[in-house]
Each structure stands twice: as structure tokens, then as C-alpha cells.
Amino acid sequence: VRAAKGGAKLSAVESAVGGAVSAVSAQSLATPLDVARTRAMTRPAGAPPMSPIECVRAIAAEEGLPALFSGVTPKAVRAVLSGAIQFSTYEATKDFVNQLLKVR
């Protein structure tokens, strides 16, 4: 977006949207590993240990690929909010401090 604007600064809304998109992307990519980690930690005592990759394969084979994305919706909603708040607040704070210090 910044390149399309000729290098101009992003607005608070553009920063918020960028933060939301990046946070949702990160959460969506990490969810299968989170599901595998949770399943590995909650295995019955005495069950043979499984590597994360083995756990992902077992879940996909036994329950299907959608099971690897269990819980992605609430995580994505939280990520949208936190990413938007974090990035827009960062940009606003950076602008305020730069104006205060008169840095360009």
C-alpha cells in the first residue's frame, strides 16, 4: 500500500487493516501446529510420544484436514482486533513522538 502511495505514510486505518490482515494470516498458519501441540500434551499417560509432524498426520488422517483448524475462528476474531489496535497504536505513537522530537 505504501509503495502504491509513492512512499507516503500510511493512515491509521491503513495500518489497522494491515495489522489485522497480518495477524489473521499468522494465526491461521499457526493453528494446525497449536492443535497438534494441544493434542500431544493431552495424550493419555503411557501413550507413546508423537512428533509434531506425526501428530498433524494422525489428526488429518483420522479426523480430516478441517480438524487441524479447530478454533481458528475465535483466534482470527481476536487477531483482527489485536492486530488492528497494535499497528494503529504503534503508528499513532510513532507520529506523536516524532512530532514531539521534531524528527523526520
SERO-4910 file (N, C-alpha, C, O; in steps of 0.05 Angstrom, whole numbers):
BEGIN
 pado doro    nc1    nc2    nc3   cac1   cac2   cac3    cc1    cc2    cc3    oc1    oc2    oc3
  Val    A     17    -24      0      0      0      0     18     25      0     12     44    -14
  Arg    A     38     24     16     56     47     18     69     53     -9     72     76    -17
  Ala    A     77     32    -23     90     35    -49     70     47    -69     78     64    -86
  Ala    A     45     39    -67     25     50    -85     19     79    -80     10     94    -97
  Lys    A     25     88    -55     21    116    -48     46    133    -53     47    156    -44
  Gly    A     66    121    -67     90    136    -72    108    139    -48    123    159    -46
  Gly    A    106    121    -29    123    122     -5    111    139     17    123    143     38
  Ala    A     86    149     13     73    166     34     67    149     58     64    125     57
  Lys    A     64    163     81     57    149    106     30    136    104     12    146     90
  Leu    A     26    114    118      0    101    120    -17    115    140     -8    125    160
  Ser    A    -43    116    134    -62    127    153    -66    107    176    -58     84    174
  Ala    A    -80    115    197    -85     98    219   -103     74    210    -99     52    219
  Val    A   -122     79    192   -139     58    182   -123     38    166   -127     14    168
  Glu    A   -106     48    148    -89     30    132    -71     13    150    -67    -11    144
  Ser    A    -60     25    171    -43     10    189    -60    -11    204    -51    -34    208
  Ala    A    -84     -4    212   -102    -22    226   -109    -46    208   -109    -69    217
  Val    A   -115    -40    183   -122    -62    164    -98    -80    159   -101   -104    160
  Gly    A    -75    -68    155    -51    -84    151    -45   -101    175    -37   -124    172
  Gly    A    -48    -90    199    -43   -105    224    -63   -128    227    -55   -150    235
  Ala    A    -88   -123    220   -109   -143    223   -103   -166    203   -105   -189    211
  Val    A    -96   -159    178    -91   -180    158    -67   -197    166    -68   -221    164
  Ser    A    -46   -184    175    -22   -199    182    -26   -216    206    -17   -239    207
  Ala    A    -41   -207    226    -47   -222    250    -64   -247    244    -59   -268    254
  Val    A    -85   -243    227   -102   -265    219    -86   -286    203    -90   -310    207
  Ser    A    -69   -277    186    -53   -295    170    -35   -312    188    -33   -336    185
  Ala    A    -22   -299    207     -4   -313    225    -19   -333    242    -10   -356    245
  Gln    A    -42   -326    253    -58   -344    269    -68   -368    253    -68   -390    262
  Ser    A    -76   -362    228    -87   -384    211    -65   -404    204    -70   -428    203
  Leu    A    -41   -394    199    -19   -412    193     -9   -428    217      0   -451    215
  Ala    A    -11   -416    241     -2   -429    265    -22   -448    278    -14   -465    294
  Thr    A    -47   -446    271    -68   -462    284    -63   -492    282    -66   -505    302
  Pro    A    -56   -503    258    -52   -532    258    -31   -542    277    -33   -563    290
  Leu    A     -9   -526    280     11   -534    299      2   -531    328      9   -547    345
  Asp    A    -15   -511    333    -26   -507    360    -44   -531    367    -44   -541    389
  Val    A    -61   -539    347    -78   -562    352    -62   -587    357    -68   -602    376
  Ala    A    -41   -591    342    -23   -615    346    -10   -614    373     -8   -634    387
  Arg    A      0   -590    381     13   -587    407     -7   -593    430      0   -607    449
  Thr    A    -31   -583    427    -51   -588    448    -58   -618    450    -60   -629    472
  Arg    A    -61   -631    427    -67   -659    427    -44   -675    438    -48   -694    453
  Ala    A    -19   -667    432      4   -682    443      5   -679    473     13   -697    487
  Met    A     -1   -655    483      0   -650    512    -22   -664    527    -19   -670    551
  Thr    A    -44   -670    514    -67   -682    528    -69   -712    522    -90   -725    528
  Arg    A    -48   -724    510    -49   -753    506    -49   -768    532    -39   -758    552
  Pro    A    -62   -791    533    -63   -807    558    -35   -814    568    -16   -817    552
  Ala    A    -33   -816    594     -7   -824    606      0   -852    596    -17   -869    594
  Gly    A     25   -855    589     34   -881    579     32   -884    549     42   -904    538
  Ala    A     19   -866    535     16   -868    506     44   -861    494     58   -844    505
  Pro    A     51   -874    473     77   -869    461     79   -840    451     59   -829    441
  Pro    A    102   -827    454    104   -799    445    102   -797    415    109   -815    400
  Met    A     92   -774    406     90   -769    377    104   -742    371    102   -723    387
  Ser    A    117   -741    349    129   -716    340    106   -698    330     84   -707    325
  Pro    A    111   -672    329     90   -654    319     80   -662    291     56   -660    285
  Ile    A     99   -670    273     91   -678    246     73   -703    247     53   -705    233
  Glu    A     81   -722    263     65   -747    266     38   -740    276     18   -752    267
  Cys    A     36   -722    295     11   -714    307     -7   -701    286    -31   -707    284
  Val    A      4   -683    270    -11   -670    248    -21   -691    228    -44   -690    220
  Arg    A     -4   -709    221    -12   -730    202    -35   -747    213    -54   -754    199
  Ala    A    -32   -754    239    -53   -771    252    -80   -757    253   -100   -769    247
  Ile    A    -79   -732    260   -104   -716    262   -117   -714    234   -141   -718    231
  Ala    A   -101   -708    214   -111   -705    186   -122   -732    176   -143   -732    163
  Ala    A   -109   -754    182   -118   -780    173   -143   -789    187   -161   -800    175
  Glu    A   -144   -785    213   -167   -795    229   -191   -777    229   -214   -787    229
  Glu    A   -187   -751    229   -209   -732    231   -213   -714    207   -233   -700    205
  Gly    A   -194   -714    189   -195   -696    165   -181   -670    170   -175   -662    193
  Leu    A   -174   -657    148   -160   -632    149   -174   -610    165   -161   -594    179
  Pro    A   -201   -607    164   -214   -586    179   -208   -588    210   -209   -568    223
  Ala    A   -203   -612    220   -197   -615    248   -172   -600    256   -169   -592    279
  Leu    A   -153   -597    237   -129   -583    243   -134   -553    248   -117   -539    259
  Phe    A   -157   -543    239   -163   -515    242   -184   -510    263   -198   -490    262
  Ser    A   -187   -529    282   -206   -526    304   -199   -501    319   -176   -497    328
  Gly    A   -218   -484    324   -214   -460    340   -202   -436    325   -195   -416    337
  Val    A   -200   -438    298   -188   -416    283   -206   -392    283   -195   -369    282
  Thr    A   -232   -395    283   -250   -372    282   -247   -353    306   -243   -329    302
  Pro    A   -248   -363    331   -244   -344    353   -216   -332    353   -212   -309    361
  Lys    A   -196   -348    345   -169   -337    344   -167   -315    323   -153   -295    327
  Ala    A   -180   -319    301   -179   -299    280   -193   -273    288   -184   -251    282
  Val    A   -216   -276    302   -230   -252    311   -213   -236    331   -210   -212    329
  Arg    A   -200   -251    349   -182   -238    368   -159   -225    354   -150   -203    361
  Ala    A   -148   -239    334   -125   -229    319   -132   -203    303   -116   -185    302
  Val    A   -156   -202    292   -165   -178    278   -164   -154    297   -153   -133    290
  Leu    A   -177   -158    320   -178   -136    339   -150   -128    349   -143   -105    349
  Ser    A   -135   -148    358   -109   -141    370    -90   -131    349    -74   -112    355
  Gly    A    -90   -142    325    -72   -132    304    -79   -104    296    -61    -87    292
  Ala    A   -104    -98    292   -113    -71    285   -105    -51    307    -95    -29    301
  Ile    A   -110    -58    332   -104    -40    354    -74    -36    356    -64    -13    359
  Gln    A    -59    -57    355    -30    -56    358    -17    -39    336     -1    -21    343
  Phe    A    -23    -44    311    -10    -30    289    -18     -1    288     -1     17    284
  Ser    A    -44      5    292    -53     33    291    -42     49    314    -35     72    311
  Thr    A    -41     37    338    -30     50    362      0     55    358     10     76    365
  Tyr    A     14     36    347     42     39    342     47     63    323     64     80    329
  Glu    A     33     64    301     37     86    282     29    113    294     44    132    290
  Ala    A      8    114    309      0    139    322     20    148    343     27    172    344
  Thr    A     30    129    358     51    136    379     77    145    365     89    164    374
  Lys    A     84    131    344    109    138    330    106    167    318    125    182    320
  Asp    A     83    173    307     79    200    296     80    221    318     92    242    314
  Phe    A     67    215    341     67    234    363     95    239    373    103    262    378
  Val    A    111    218    377    138    221    387    155    236    367    172    253    375
  Asn    A    152    230    342    168    243    321    161    273    320    179    290    317
  Gln    A    136    280    323    128    308    324    139    322    349    148    345    348
  Leu    A    138    307    371    148    318    396    178    324    395    188    344    405
  Leu    A    192    306    382    221    309    379    229    323    353    253    328    348
  Lys    A    209    329    337    213    342    311    233    326    293    251    338    282
  Val    A    229    300    292    245    283    275    230    277    250    206    274    250
  Arg    A    245    275    228    231    269    203    242    243    192    234    235    170
***
